[in-house]
């Protein structure tokens, strides 16, 4: 007999909570080549790891999260959501099941079965939110242990870097200054570095309220691989809050806090210049007195993400 949807949600939440402090077995097995199914042509598993990592990223960020947003839409009925999830989920979850994520694949299959059993709208939203948090945390661990250090073999020629145009705007040129708001504290261990910050409680009140409701939490800190001198960490909640203030990444000052709902619920700290010209939700800013501490954190996190894989934990709490 199939268990209840509430029991399913409870297990997913338990697995997610465990991943807040422990690497899941599926991630360890994938990076060590110890999967139950030895997927990979000619005995190698790097191709399997690479494709599975990318698919998991797309699955959590660009499939599960939009499904949550759609499920919360008052005009969308649960029966419609079942059909949409059935159409979008299978190609991801079935392939990932084969390529190192058997537990997740089994859970996805069960989720689709529950959604076909005529649940309420509230139950659909709760199930999709729980599963999105679960896949987000899987992706967080997958990102950390992916061999980004291979990037040193694929570098731009120095002359290309020297002749590249400067960032679109000087740091601080279009700063969205946060004058008042909820105060938080951010610390990094084992670095022993702590900074204070002000949230954009007036500019993005609903987003900041979602964050505050989840505090305190600790999560793995990782470094951006494209944006520039920026760090991010997957947060343990899902926010679909309306965004009222965005800022282009390349225009943001050192010390800017951002939050990316659409790429995994990432809490982002900018510690230096960036060039990416996409606009992201403003979450707050680190105190000017503490900004100088960020360079040391950024350097350590870069080393952690790209080389050593030593875990650096970011703790966010009310000040």
C-alpha positions in Angstrom: 0.0 0.0 0.0 1.3 3.4 -1.0 2.1 5.6 2.0 0.4 9.0 2.5 1.5 12.2 0.9 2.3 13.7 4.3 4.6 10.7 5.1 6.3 11.3 1.8 6.8 15.0 2.6 8.1 14.1 6.1 10.8 11.8 4.6 11.9 14.4 2.0 12.2 17.0 4.8 14.2 14.6 6.9 16.6 13.9 4.1 17.0 17.6 3.4 17.6 18.4 7.1 20.3 15.7 7.2 22.0 17.2 4.2 22.4 20.6 6.0 25.4 19.0 7.8 26.2 15.8 6.0 27.2 15.0 2.4 24.5 12.6 1.0 25.7 9.2 0.0 24.6 9.7 -3.6 27.0 12.6 -4.0 29.9 10.8 -2.5 29.2 7.7 -4.6 29.0 9.8 -7.8 32.3 11.7 -7.2 34.1 8.5 -6.1 32.8 6.3 -8.9 31.0 4.0 -6.4 27.4 4.2 -7.9 25.3 1.0 -7.8 25.1 1.2 -11.6 28.6 1.9 -13.1 27.3 4.3 -15.7 30.0 5.6 -18.1 31.4 4.6 -21.4 34.7 2.6 -21.5 34.9 2.4 -17.8 35.3 6.1 -17.0 32.7 8.0 -14.9 33.8 11.6 -15.4 31.3 12.0 -18.3 28.6 10.6 -16.1 29.5 12.9 -13.3 29.7 16.0 -15.6 26.3 15.4 -17.2 24.5 14.4 -14.0 25.8 17.5 -12.2 24.5 19.7 -15.0 21.2 18.0 -15.2 20.7 18.1 -11.4 21.4 21.9 -11.6 18.7 22.4 -14.3 16.3 20.0 -12.5 16.4 21.9 -9.2 16.7 25.4 -10.5 14.8 25.5 -13.8 12.3 22.7 -13.4 11.3 22.2 -9.7 11.3 25.9 -8.7 9.1 27.1 -11.6 6.8 24.2 -10.8 6.4 25.6 -7.2 5.7 29.1 -8.6 3.1 27.6 -11.0 1.5 25.5 -8.3 1.0 28.5 -6.1 -0.8 30.4 -8.9 -4.5 30.6 -7.9 -5.6 30.0 -11.5 -3.8 26.6 -11.7 -5.7 23.5 -10.5 -4.0 20.5 -8.9 -5.1 18.2 -11.7 -3.3 20.5 -14.2 -0.2 20.5 -12.0 -0.1 16.7 -12.1 0.0 16.7 -15.8 2.7 19.4 -16.0 4.9 17.7 -13.4 4.4 14.4 -15.3 5.5 16.0 -18.5 8.5 17.8 -17.2 9.9 15.6 -14.5 10.4 12.2 -16.1 13.2 13.0 -18.5 15.2 14.5 -15.6 14.5 12.2 -12.7 14.7 9.0 -14.7 18.1 9.8 -16.2 19.4 11.0 -12.9 18.2 7.8 -11.3 20.4 5.9 -13.7 23.4 8.2 -13.3 23.9 8.2 -9.6 20.7 9.3 -7.9 18.6 6.2 -7.3 17.0 7.5 -4.1 16.0 10.8 -5.8 14.6 8.9 -8.8 12.5 6.7 -6.6 11.2 9.7 -4.7 10.3 11.6 -7.9 8.3 8.6 -9.1 6.4 8.5 -5.9 5.8 12.2 -6.1 4.2 11.9 -9.5 2.0 9.1 -8.2 0.8 11.2 -5.3 0.0 14.2 -7.5 -2.2 11.9 -9.7 -4.2 10.9 -6.6 -6.3 14.1 -6.4 -4.5 16.0 -3.5 -5.5 19.4 -2.4 -3.8 22.5 -3.8 -2.1 23.1 -0.4 -0.8 19.5 -0.5 0.6 19.9 -4.0 2.4 23.1 -3.0 3.8 21.5 0.1 5.1 18.5 -1.7 6.7 20.5 -4.5 8.3 22.9 -2.1 9.7 20.0 0.0 11.1 18.3 -3.1 12.6 21.5 -4.4 14.4 22.1 -1.1 15.7 18.5 -1.3 17.0 18.8 -4.9 18.5 22.2 -4.1 20.6 20.7 -1.3 21.7 17.8 -3.5 22.8 20.4 -6.0 24.7 22.3 -3.3 26.8 19.3 -2.4 27.2 18.4 -6.1 28.5 21.9 -6.8 31.0 21.9 -4.0 32.6 18.6 -4.9 32.6 19.1 -8.7 36.2 19.3 -9.9 36.2 23.0 -10.8 40.0 22.9 -10.5 40.1 21.6 -14.1 39.4 25.1 -15.1 43.1 26.0 -14.8 43.6 24.1 -18.0 41.1 26.2 -19.9 42.2 29.8 -19.3 41.9 32.8 -21.5 45.3 34.1 -22.9 46.7 36.9 -20.7 46.5 39.3 -23.6 42.8 38.6 -23.9 42.2 39.4 -20.3 44.3 42.5 -20.4 42.4 43.8 -23.4 39.0 43.0 -22.2 36.6 45.9 -21.5 36.2 47.0 -17.9 33.1 46.1 -15.9 30.1 48.0 -17.1 30.1 50.3 -14.0 32.6 51.3 -11.4 31.9 49.8 -8.0 29.4 51.9 -6.1 28.4 53.9 -9.2 24.7 52.9 -9.0 24.6 51.6 -5.5 21.2 50.8 -4.0 22.1 52.0 -0.5 20.3 50.2 2.3 19.8 52.7 5.1 17.5 50.8 7.5 16.4 47.3 7.9 16.6 44.1 9.9 20.2 43.5 11.2 21.9 40.1 10.7 25.3 38.6 11.4 27.2 36.4 9.0 30.2 34.3 10.1 32.5 31.8 8.4 34.0 28.8 10.1 36.7 27.6 10.5 37.9 31.0 9.3 36.8 32.8 12.4 35.5 35.8 10.5 32.3 37.6 11.3 30.5 40.6 9.7 27.3 42.5 10.3 24.8 43.5 7.7 21.5 45.3 7.1 18.8 43.6 5.1 16.8 45.4 2.5 13.7 45.1 4.7 12.1 48.2 3.2 13.1 47.6 -0.4 12.3 43.8 -0.6 10.2 43.2 2.5 8.6 39.9 1.5 12.0 38.4 0.5 13.7 39.5 3.7 10.8 38.2 5.8 11.3 34.8 4.2 15.0 34.8 5.1 14.4 36.0 8.7 11.8 33.3 9.2 14.5 30.7 8.3 17.2 32.0 10.6 19.5 30.9 12.0 21.0 28.5 9.6 24.5 27.2 8.6 25.3 26.1 5.0 28.3 25.4 2.8 29.9 28.5 1.3 31.1 28.2 -2.3 32.6 30.5 -4.9 31.0 31.6 -8.1 32.5 30.1 -11.3 31.4 32.7 -13.8 30.3 35.9 -12.2 33.6 37.1 -10.7 34.5 37.9 -7.1 31.3 36.6 -5.6 30.4 33.8 -3.2 27.1 32.0 -2.7 25.4 29.4 -0.5 22.2 27.4 -1.0 19.6 28.5 1.7 17.4 26.0 3.5 14.1 27.4 2.3 12.1 28.2 -0.9 11.0 31.8 -1.4 8.5 32.8 -4.1 8.3 36.4 -2.7 7.7 39.2 -5.1 10.8 41.2 -5.9 10.6 45.0 -5.8 14.3 45.9 -6.2 16.9 44.4 -8.4 20.4 45.5 -9.2 22.7 44.4 -12.0 25.5 42.3 -10.6 28.2 44.3 -12.4 26.8 47.5 -10.8 26.8 46.2 -7.3 29.3 47.4 -4.7 31.6 45.3 -2.5 29.6 44.0 0.4 26.3 43.6 -1.6 24.0 40.8 -0.5 21.8 39.3 -3.1 19.3 36.4 -3.2 18.7 34.3 -6.2 15.3 32.5 -6.0 15.6 31.2 -9.6 19.0 29.6 -9.3 18.6 27.5 -6.2 17.6 30.0 -3.4 21.2 31.2 -3.1 22.4 33.7 -0.5 25.1 35.7 -2.3 27.9 37.8 -1.0 29.9 40.0 -3.4 33.4 40.7 -2.2 35.0 42.3 -5.3 34.5 43.3 -9.0 32.1 41.3 -11.2 31.2 41.5 -14.9 27.9 39.7 -15.2 25.2 42.1 -16.3 22.1 40.2 -15.1 19.9 41.9 -12.5 19.4 40.0 -9.2 17.2 40.7 -6.1 18.9 43.0 -3.6 19.0 41.3 -0.1 21.0 43.9 1.8 24.6 45.1 2.4 27.4 44.4 4.7 28.5 47.2 7.1 31.2 49.4 5.6 33.4 48.8 8.7 33.4 45.0 7.9 33.8 45.1 4.1 37.6 44.8 4.3 37.2 41.4 5.9 35.6 39.9 2.8 38.8 39.6 0.7 40.2 37.0 3.1 36.9 35.1 3.0 36.7 35.2 -0.8 40.3 33.9 -1.2 39.7 31.0 1.2 36.4 30.1 -0.5 38.0 30.2 -3.9 40.6 27.7 -2.7 37.9 25.6 -1.1 35.7 25.4 -4.2 38.4 25.0 -6.9 41.1 23.0 -5.2 41.1 21.8 -1.6 37.3 21.0 -1.2 37.7 21.8 2.5 34.3 22.7 3.9 33.7 26.4 4.9 30.5 26.9 6.7 28.5 30.2 6.5 26.2 30.9 9.4 23.5 33.5 9.1 21.7 34.7 12.2 19.9 37.8 13.6 22.3 40.4 15.0 
